[in-house]
Amino acid sequence: MISFALPPELWLHVADYLTQADFRSLVPVNRTFFDLFTPSLYSDIIIDGTGYAFMSSTGYTSRDQVLKPKARRLLETLEKTSRLRGYVRRCMIKNVKQNKPPFSPEPTNPQVLVFAETVKEIFILVGRLPSLELVTLERFDIPFEWIFYICSQPNISLGIAISFCLVYGPVELPSDRSFNLTSLSILASNIGDCMPAMIHMIRLSSSLRELRLDTSWTLQDLFKKHVDSPGISLPKLEILKIYRINLDHLEFFRSTPNLVDLRFKMWIKSELGSSPIPVNLLPKLRRFCGHTPLFKAFITGRPVTDIETADTTGSFSRLFLGADDNIAFEDFSPNFGSSVDILSLKWLNCTRNQALLQYVSEQCPKIQHLDSTPTVPYTKVRKLFRFGCL
């Protein structure tokens, strides 16, 4: 027989190891489990659409066809119970697809109206979730006006993650409006005509802490907007994940004086050269992720303590980094040029393990953790080197 006399704190600790399916099974057991696990059951919700299931010549004929039955029941439950709405921390909306070309929708078309009314219903509810922290949009054809709607709610500070989405319908944003964005991620999505409004919203988000832009054209527009209206516009931004960097983009970093984490996600050649960029840019940088040719530009003279990098093994290319672009260890100054001691180093696809160990042991005396994945046949398992054990 199971005893329920354990303190609530222990049951909540158990909840850290459970899945949503576990919570659904535990909540109906008794009143104790209902009270303990209902908040966990509703902390992460998924509103799942039918995707292209009803994409036919007739299209959607009712709102029930846009969303799966489980998602429809979830919306109805949250609509009726304000207590449950207060438990929601993270919301994912996915597979909600338009069955007509969304770039020039026909407002009087019944199929378009069905889709528009469903999207409106979803976001009106999302805007009423008082504890919401993150909204993830995945494979979603979404009018920009609804992104604007949830980001401008006065009592919500949240992050937005957009992946594989089509965002359409430009919106005129008031110049004096502030937004409560804490993080924004745009991955493999078509922003189209909404780009000016999206860039404007980013610049007006004074609380933005993390920004991820995985498309170079988004980055280009953001930098151009900064040049057009210079000044510190992202004072709280701490984490930036971007696709690539060019010389004409460096002025953007004047708007990010508190950036501590900079990550380049693809191995594309840069125009920066081997010279360090001015030290007054990124003065607080602590963590850097990028290929070795960028070390001198971004690590030299800055208080970087954590580095993540990788060797490239491809052949010569005008666009992509290859094996010839890996910087030799003898060309690095102590601590890879950082103004402080390197404490953590993660080196993926390492083609020169012996040289790496020798450099670190001689030039990084205070390092605490080295994680190296060598590129050697039959050694795909990551090898962990801790200097305290050597």
C-alpha positions as CSV (number, residue, x, y, z in Angstrom):
1,M,0.0,0.0,0.0
2,I,1.3,3.4,-0.9
3,S,1.7,5.9,1.9
4,F,0.8,9.5,1.1
5,A,2.2,10.9,4.4
6,L,5.4,12.2,2.8
7,P,5.9,15.9,3.1
8,P,4.7,17.8,0.0
9,E,8.3,19.0,-0.7
10,L,9.4,15.3,-1.3
11,W,6.5,14.7,-3.7
12,L,7.4,17.8,-5.6
13,H,11.0,16.6,-5.8
14,V,9.7,13.4,-7.3
15,A,7.7,15.4,-9.8
16,D,11.0,16.7,-11.3
17,Y,11.6,13.2,-12.7
18,L,8.1,12.6,-14.1
19,T,6.6,13.2,-17.6
20,Q,3.3,14.8,-18.6
21,A,1.9,11.3,-19.1
22,D,2.8,10.5,-15.5
23,F,1.1,13.6,-14.2
24,R,-2.1,12.7,-16.1
25,S,-2.1,9.3,-14.4
26,L,-1.4,10.6,-10.9
27,V,-3.8,13.6,-10.8
28,P,-6.9,11.4,-10.6
29,V,-5.5,9.1,-7.9
30,N,-6.7,11.1,-4.9
31,R,-7.1,14.6,-3.5
32,T,-3.5,14.8,-2.3
33,F,-2.0,14.0,-5.7
34,F,-4.6,16.2,-7.4
35,D,-3.5,19.2,-5.4
36,L,0.2,18.4,-5.7
37,F,0.5,17.5,-9.4
38,T,-2.1,19.6,-11.2
39,P,0.2,22.6,-11.4
40,S,2.9,20.4,-13.0
41,L,0.3,18.9,-15.4
42,Y,-0.6,22.4,-16.7
43,S,2.8,24.0,-16.5
44,D,3.7,23.0,-20.1
45,I,0.9,22.8,-22.6
46,I,0.8,22.0,-26.3
47,I,-1.9,23.3,-28.6
48,D,-1.5,21.0,-31.6
49,G,-3.2,21.6,-34.9
50,T,-4.1,19.1,-37.6
51,G,-1.5,20.5,-40.0
52,Y,-2.4,19.5,-43.5
53,A,-4.9,16.8,-42.6
54,F,-7.8,18.9,-44.0
55,M,-5.9,20.5,-46.8
56,S,-8.3,19.6,-49.6
57,S,-10.3,21.5,-52.3
58,T,-12.9,22.2,-49.6
59,G,-10.5,23.3,-46.9
60,Y,-11.5,24.0,-43.4
61,T,-15.3,24.0,-42.8
62,S,-15.2,24.4,-39.0
63,R,-12.8,25.4,-36.2
64,D,-12.7,21.8,-35.0
65,Q,-10.8,20.9,-38.1
66,V,-8.0,23.3,-37.4
67,L,-7.1,21.8,-34.1
68,K,-6.8,18.3,-32.8
69,P,-9.6,17.2,-30.4
70,K,-7.2,17.1,-27.5
71,A,-6.1,20.7,-28.2
72,R,-9.7,21.8,-28.5
73,R,-10.5,20.2,-25.1
74,L,-7.5,21.9,-23.5
75,L,-8.6,25.3,-24.8
76,E,-12.1,24.8,-23.4
77,T,-10.8,23.7,-20.0
78,L,-8.5,26.7,-19.7
79,E,-11.2,29.0,-20.8
80,K,-13.5,27.8,-18.0
81,T,-11.0,27.7,-15.1
82,S,-8.9,30.7,-14.2
83,R,-7.0,28.7,-11.6
84,L,-5.6,26.3,-14.3
85,R,-4.6,29.3,-16.5
86,G,-2.4,30.5,-13.6
87,Y,-0.3,27.3,-13.7
88,V,0.8,27.6,-17.3
89,R,4.5,28.6,-17.7
90,R,5.3,27.4,-21.2
91,C,3.0,27.0,-24.2
92,M,3.8,25.4,-27.6
93,I,1.5,26.0,-30.6
94,K,2.3,23.8,-33.6
95,N,1.0,22.4,-36.8
96,V,-1.6,25.2,-37.3
97,K,-1.5,25.6,-41.1
98,Q,-3.4,27.9,-43.4
99,N,-5.3,26.2,-46.2
100,K,-5.2,29.3,-48.4
101,P,-2.2,31.4,-49.5
102,P,-1.7,33.7,-46.5
103,F,0.1,36.5,-48.2
104,S,-3.1,37.8,-49.8
105,P,-5.9,36.3,-47.8
106,E,-9.5,36.8,-48.9
107,P,-11.2,38.2,-45.8
108,T,-14.7,37.1,-47.0
109,N,-13.6,33.5,-47.8
110,P,-15.3,31.1,-45.3
111,Q,-12.2,28.9,-45.2
112,V,-10.0,31.9,-44.3
113,L,-12.4,33.1,-41.7
114,V,-12.4,29.7,-40.0
115,F,-8.7,29.7,-39.7
116,A,-8.5,33.4,-38.6
117,E,-11.1,32.9,-35.9
118,T,-9.3,29.8,-34.6
119,V,-6.0,31.7,-34.4
120,K,-7.7,34.6,-32.7
121,E,-9.2,32.2,-30.1
122,I,-5.8,30.7,-29.4
123,F,-4.0,34.0,-28.8
124,I,-6.8,35.7,-26.8
125,L,-6.5,32.8,-24.4
126,V,-2.7,32.8,-24.4
127,G,-2.8,36.5,-23.6
128,R,-4.8,35.6,-20.5
129,L,-2.1,33.3,-19.0
130,P,-0.7,35.4,-16.2
131,S,2.4,33.3,-15.4
132,L,3.4,32.6,-19.0
133,E,7.2,32.6,-19.6
134,L,7.7,31.1,-23.0
135,V,5.6,30.7,-26.2
136,T,7.0,28.4,-28.9
137,L,5.5,28.6,-32.4
138,E,6.4,25.7,-34.6
139,R,5.1,25.0,-38.2
140,F,2.6,27.8,-37.8
141,D,1.1,30.2,-40.4
142,I,0.6,33.2,-38.1
143,P,-0.4,36.8,-38.7
144,F,2.2,39.1,-37.1
145,E,-0.6,41.0,-35.3
146,W,-0.9,38.1,-32.8
147,I,2.8,38.0,-32.0
148,F,2.5,41.8,-31.4
149,Y,-0.6,41.1,-29.3
150,I,1.0,38.7,-26.8
151,C,4.3,40.6,-26.6
152,S,2.5,43.8,-25.7
153,Q,0.5,42.4,-22.8
154,P,1.3,44.7,-19.8
155,N,1.4,41.9,-17.2
156,I,3.4,39.3,-19.0
157,S,7.2,39.1,-19.6
158,L,7.9,36.2,-21.9
159,G,10.1,34.6,-24.5
160,I,9.1,33.8,-28.1
161,A,10.6,30.9,-30.1
162,I,9.6,30.8,-33.8
163,S,10.7,27.8,-35.9
164,F,9.6,26.7,-39.4
165,C,6.8,29.3,-39.4
166,L,5.3,31.6,-41.9
167,V,4.7,35.1,-40.4
168,Y,2.6,37.4,-42.6
169,G,0.6,40.6,-42.4
170,P,2.7,43.7,-41.5
171,V,1.6,45.8,-38.6
172,E,2.3,49.4,-37.9
173,L,4.0,49.6,-34.4
174,P,3.6,52.8,-32.4
175,S,7.0,54.3,-31.7
176,D,6.3,54.9,-28.0
177,R,5.2,51.3,-27.3
178,S,7.5,49.1,-25.2
179,F,7.5,45.3,-25.3
180,N,8.0,42.7,-22.6
181,L,10.2,40.3,-24.6
182,T,12.8,38.4,-22.5
183,S,14.0,36.2,-25.3
184,L,13.4,35.8,-29.1
185,S,14.5,33.0,-31.3
186,I,13.9,32.9,-35.1
187,L,14.8,29.6,-36.8
188,A,14.3,28.7,-40.4
189,S,11.2,30.9,-40.7
190,N,9.8,33.1,-43.4
191,I,9.2,36.6,-41.9
192,G,8.5,38.3,-45.2
193,D,6.9,41.7,-45.1
194,C,6.8,41.6,-41.3
195,M,10.6,42.1,-41.1
196,P,10.5,45.9,-40.4
197,A,7.9,45.5,-37.7
198,M,9.8,42.5,-36.2
199,I,13.1,44.5,-36.1
200,H,11.3,47.5,-34.6
201,M,9.8,45.3,-31.9
202,I,13.3,43.9,-31.1
203,R,14.7,47.4,-30.7
204,L,11.8,48.5,-28.4
205,S,12.2,45.4,-26.1
206,S,14.2,46.9,-23.3
207,S,14.0,43.7,-21.3
208,L,15.3,41.4,-24.0
209,R,17.9,39.1,-22.5
210,E,18.5,36.5,-25.2
211,L,18.4,36.8,-29.0
212,R,18.8,34.0,-31.6
213,L,18.8,34.8,-35.3
214,D,19.6,31.9,-37.5
215,T,19.1,33.6,-40.8
216,S,21.6,36.0,-42.2
217,W,19.0,38.3,-43.8
218,T,17.4,38.9,-40.4
219,L,20.7,39.8,-39.1
220,Q,21.4,42.1,-42.0
221,D,18.2,44.0,-41.4
222,L,18.7,44.3,-37.7
223,F,22.2,45.8,-38.2
224,K,21.0,48.2,-40.8
225,K,18.2,49.4,-38.5
226,H,20.8,49.9,-35.8
227,V,23.0,52.1,-38.1
228,D,19.9,54.1,-39.1
229,S,19.1,54.9,-35.5
230,P,22.2,54.4,-33.4
231,G,22.3,54.3,-29.6
232,I,22.1,51.7,-26.8
233,S,18.8,49.9,-27.6
234,L,19.3,46.5,-26.1
235,P,20.9,47.3,-22.7
236,K,19.8,44.0,-21.0
237,L,20.8,41.6,-23.8
238,E,23.2,39.0,-22.4
239,I,23.0,36.1,-24.9
240,L,23.3,36.5,-28.7
241,K,23.3,33.5,-31.1
242,I,23.8,34.5,-34.7
243,Y,24.6,33.0,-38.1
244,R,27.6,35.0,-39.2
245,I,29.4,38.4,-38.8
246,N,30.9,40.9,-41.1
247,L,32.9,44.1,-40.7
248,D,29.9,46.4,-41.3
249,H,28.0,44.6,-38.4
250,L,30.4,45.5,-35.6
251,E,28.7,48.8,-34.8
252,F,25.7,46.8,-33.7
253,F,27.6,45.7,-30.6
254,R,27.6,49.3,-29.3
255,S,23.9,48.6,-28.5
256,T,24.8,45.5,-26.4
257,P,27.1,46.8,-23.6
258,N,26.1,43.9,-21.2
259,L,26.5,41.0,-23.6
260,V,28.2,38.1,-21.8
261,D,27.5,35.1,-24.1
262,L,28.2,35.3,-27.9
263,R,27.6,32.2,-30.1
264,F,28.2,31.7,-33.9
265,K,26.2,28.7,-35.0
266,M,27.6,28.0,-38.5
267,W,31.2,27.7,-39.9
268,I,31.1,30.4,-42.5
269,K,34.1,32.5,-43.4
270,S,34.2,36.0,-42.0
271,E,35.5,39.2,-43.3
272,L,36.9,40.3,-39.9
273,G,40.5,39.1,-40.5
274,S,42.9,38.4,-37.7
275,S,42.8,41.7,-36.0
276,P,40.9,42.1,-32.7
277,I,37.9,44.3,-32.7
278,P,38.0,47.4,-30.4
279,V,38.0,46.3,-26.8
280,N,35.4,48.8,-25.8
281,L,32.9,46.6,-27.7
282,L,31.7,43.7,-25.7
283,P,33.6,44.6,-22.6
284,K,31.8,42.0,-20.4
285,L,32.0,39.0,-22.7
286,R,32.5,35.8,-20.6
287,R,31.5,33.0,-23.0
288,F,32.4,32.6,-26.6
289,C,31.3,29.9,-29.1
290,G,32.8,30.0,-32.6
291,H,35.6,28.8,-34.8
292,T,39.3,29.5,-34.0
293,P,39.7,32.2,-36.8
294,L,37.3,34.4,-34.7
295,F,39.3,34.0,-31.4
296,K,41.6,37.0,-32.0
297,A,38.6,39.2,-32.9
298,F,36.4,38.4,-30.0
299,I,38.5,36.8,-27.2
300,T,41.6,39.0,-27.2
301,G,41.6,41.5,-24.4
302,R,38.2,40.4,-23.0
303,P,37.3,38.6,-19.8
304,V,36.3,35.4,-21.5
305,T,36.4,32.3,-19.2
306,D,34.4,29.7,-21.2
307,I,35.1,28.7,-24.8
308,E,33.4,26.3,-27.2
309,T,34.9,25.6,-30.6
310,A,35.5,22.9,-33.2
311,D,38.0,22.0,-35.9
312,T,36.8,21.9,-39.5
313,T,37.9,19.1,-41.7
314,G,36.5,20.1,-45.1
315,S,38.4,21.0,-48.3
316,F,39.1,24.5,-49.4
317,S,36.0,26.6,-50.1
318,R,35.5,30.3,-50.7
319,L,32.4,30.3,-48.4
320,F,32.8,27.6,-45.8
321,L,35.7,27.1,-43.4
322,G,38.0,24.1,-44.1
323,A,40.9,22.3,-42.6
324,D,43.3,25.0,-43.7
325,D,41.4,27.6,-41.6
326,N,42.1,25.9,-38.2
327,I,44.5,28.2,-36.3
328,A,47.7,26.6,-35.1
329,F,48.2,26.5,-31.3
330,E,51.6,28.2,-31.5
331,D,49.8,31.3,-32.9
332,F,47.7,31.7,-29.7
333,S,48.9,33.8,-26.8
334,P,48.3,32.4,-23.2
335,N,44.6,31.7,-22.4
336,F,43.8,32.2,-26.1
337,G,44.3,35.9,-25.6
338,S,41.7,36.4,-22.8
339,S,42.4,39.0,-20.2
340,V,41.5,36.4,-17.5
341,D,42.2,32.7,-16.9
342,I,40.3,30.3,-19.1
343,L,38.2,28.0,-16.8
344,S,36.3,25.8,-19.3
345,L,37.1,24.7,-22.8
346,K,34.9,22.5,-25.1
347,W,36.6,21.4,-28.3
348,L,34.5,19.4,-30.7
349,N,35.8,17.4,-33.7
350,C,39.4,17.9,-32.5
351,T,41.9,16.8,-35.0
352,R,45.0,17.6,-32.9
353,N,44.4,16.3,-29.4
354,Q,48.0,16.0,-28.3
355,A,48.7,19.6,-29.3
356,L,45.6,20.8,-27.5
357,L,46.6,19.0,-24.3
358,Q,50.1,20.4,-24.4
359,Y,48.9,24.0,-25.1
360,V,46.3,23.9,-22.3
361,S,48.7,22.4,-19.7
362,E,51.2,25.1,-20.5
363,Q,49.1,28.2,-21.4
364,C,45.9,27.7,-19.4
365,P,47.1,26.9,-15.9
366,K,43.8,27.6,-14.1
367,I,41.5,25.6,-16.3
368,Q,39.0,23.5,-14.5
369,H,37.3,21.6,-17.2
370,L,38.3,20.4,-20.7
371,D,35.9,18.5,-22.9
372,S,37.4,17.2,-26.1
373,T,35.7,15.1,-28.8
374,P,38.6,13.8,-31.0
375,T,38.2,13.0,-34.7
376,V,39.9,9.6,-34.8
377,P,38.4,6.4,-36.2
378,Y,36.6,4.3,-33.5
379,T,36.8,7.0,-30.9
380,K,33.4,8.6,-31.4
381,V,32.7,8.5,-27.6
382,R,33.4,11.8,-26.0
383,K,36.6,11.8,-23.8
384,L,36.5,14.0,-20.8
385,F,39.7,15.4,-19.4
386,R,39.7,16.9,-16.0
387,F,43.0,18.5,-15.1
388,G,42.4,17.9,-11.4
389,C,42.8,14.2,-12.2
390,L,45.9,14.3,-14.4
